[in-house]
């Protein structure tokens, strides 16, 4: 099922032409928007459980080994995640991972839909090249059964974000699309495919967004530079813009 309002191709359509990122002159503190990575952190049910173990102890040194999918915890999706001929994580230009943006807060019930109407009413207004982070409060439900009944964007909202020049869209849940356990059989991931096909990166499992809700912000979203990868874990920080 495709909810997108405009025809969509599954192929790579190229990066949107957006202005270069410029951080503000703010002097305020950076706030961590990342979840602490653990083996038991909420995850998509069909992803394997991560494994974090110490394989060497002092002396001579402590060494920890991590085995997990790149989409565990706070992370960024490269276009390759859904677009077969799209750029992988090591091919994402650095300027797509930091810059000015907005954090929009929406009060929604479980499985609530974020439509164009909500986006058009959100403030501060989006500017071309903005990173857009969506705060539904679901970050507070991490590691509970309620976490996977998160709100989601519809396909028309994804189109709107592309048309208005978003460069990265982040959510405080496991997906900007509806959750896996109530998707119809013919579900086609309209939000992921619409955004990623135009180089609008997707970020998931954001944390602590309430501290900067409904403000313009500076954001650094530097995912690991993994060769050929469809995504990468990220330590995300933001501060109120000047």
N, C-alpha and C positions, 0 to 999 in steps of 0.2 A: 504494500500500500504506500503510495507516494502522496504526501499532503502538500507538496510544494506547489506554489501558485504559478510558477513559470516552468517551461520545458527544461529538463535537466539531463545532462550527459554524464555518464559514468567516467568519462575520460578527463584528463588534466586540462584545464582551461587557462592556466597561467596565473601568475601573481597579479592581484589588483594593483593598479597604479596609485600609490598612496604617498603622502608626504613623508620625508625623513623624520624619525622620532627626535623630539627635543624635550629633555626633562626640564621641569620648572626649577626655579631658584629656591625651592623650599629648604628649610633647615630642620624640619621636624624629624622625629624618630621613624625609622623603618619598622614596619610591623610584619611579622611572619604570617603568611597565609597558607602555610603547608602543614599537613598532618605529620605527626611523628610516625615513621615507618616501623611497623611491627609485623610479626607473622600473623597476628589475629586481626589486623585492621580490616574493616569492611571491604569486600571485593566482589566483583561480578561472580555469580555462583559457579560458572563453568571455567573460571580461571583456576589454575592450581594454587594451593596454599604456598606462600613464600617460605623459604628456609633461610634463616639467619643463624649462623653458628660460628663459634671461635675455633679455628683450625690450628692455631699456634698460641702459646701463652708465654708470658715473660718468666725467665729469660729464654731466648734473647729478645723477643718482641711479642706483642699481642697482634694477632692477625685475624680479621673477621671475613668470612665468606658469605656472600649473599646470592641466593638463587630466587628470582622472581620475574614475572612478566613485567615489561616496561610500562604497563598500564595499571600497576598496583600503586595505591597511594596517590598523592598529588603529582600530576604528570601533565605532559603536553602531547597531543597527537600530531604527528606529521601527516601531510597529505597522503603519503603512502599507506596509511592505516586503512583507508577505504578506496583510494584511487590507485589502481594498479600501476599506472605510469606516472604517478605523482612523485614529488621529491621525498627522499628519506630524511631522517633527522639531521644527518650531517650535511645535507644540501639546503637546509632552511637558512636563509640569510639572518645574520645576527640582529639586524634592525627589526625583524619580525617578532623578536622576543623581549623587547623592552620599549618603554615610551610612555606617553600620557594615556590616560584612560578615564573611565567612569566605573563606579560600583553602584549598581541599581538594586534596590531592595523591593521585593514583592512579597506580599502576604497571601499565601495560597494554601488550599487544603491538600491532603495527600492526592497524588495523581492530577493535581491542578495543571491547567494548560496556560502557558505564557504565549499570548497572541500578539499580533501587530498592535492592537489597541493598548495593551500594557506598555509596549515599547515606546509608542508615540507619546504616552503620558509621562514617561520616566524623565527625571531630572537628576543631574544636569544633562543638557542635551548632548547627544553624540556629535563628535567632530570627525571628519575623515582621518583615518589613521589611528583612531582610538583602539585601545584594548578595552573590551567590555566584560566586566565580571558581574555575575548575577547572584544575588544573595536572597535565597528563599528561607534561610534559617535551617536548612537541612544539614548543614555542617554540625549542628548541635546534636543530631540524631545518629552520628557515626557509631558503629558497633551496636546498633539496635535493630530489631526486625523492621522498624518503621523506615529505616534508611532507604530501602529499595522501593518504597512507595512515593518516591520523590516527584515533584513537579517537573514539567518538561516543556520545551519549545515546540510549536507546531511548524510545519514546513513554510508557511507564509512568513512567520517571524524570521526564519533563517534567510529567506529571500530579502527581507527588509534590512537585515544586518549587512548582507553583502552590498545591497544598493546604497547603504549609508556609509560604507567605507570602514566597517569594523575590520581590524587586522587579526585579532584573536578574541575568541569568545570562551569565557570560563564559567563553570558552574560549580556549586557547592554540593554536588552529588556525584553519582557514578556515571551519569550520561546526560547530555542535553536532549537526547531522544527518550521516548518512553522506556521504562525499565523492562528487562527481558521477560519477567514472569507474567506480564499481561499484554505483551505484543501480539497482534494477530499473526497468523501463519505466513501471510504474504508481506510482512513488514519489511520495508526497504531502507530504513535508517535515513529518512529525508533530511534531517538536520545535519548529521555528519557529512552526507554526500554533497549537499548543497554548499556547505561552508568549505569543506576540504578541497572540492574541485576547483574553487577559486582562490585557494591559498589562504583562506581564513582559518587559522589554526584553532584547534579545540583543546581546552584544558578542563580537567575533571578533578573531583575530590579536593576542592579548595576549602580552606578553613578560616575561621575568625574574621569573616567579612563584615560583621556588624560594626566593628570599630571604625570603619571608614564608609559606611553605607551612605548612599546618595551624595557623594562628593566626587569632585575631580581629583585624580590621584596620579602619582608617578608609580610605575610598576616595572619590576624586573622579574622576568619569567624565564630564567636561563636553564633550559633542559640540557641534559648531558649530550655531548657531541658523539653519538653512537653511530658508527658506520652502518649504513643500510637499514637502520631501524625504523619502524613505523611509529615510534614514540619514544619518550624518555622521561624518567623521574626528574622532578624539578624542585628546587627550594625557591619559593616565590615570596617576594617582599614588596610592600607598597607603602607609600606615605602620602599624606594630604598634600596636594599641590599648592604652590604659592599663589 
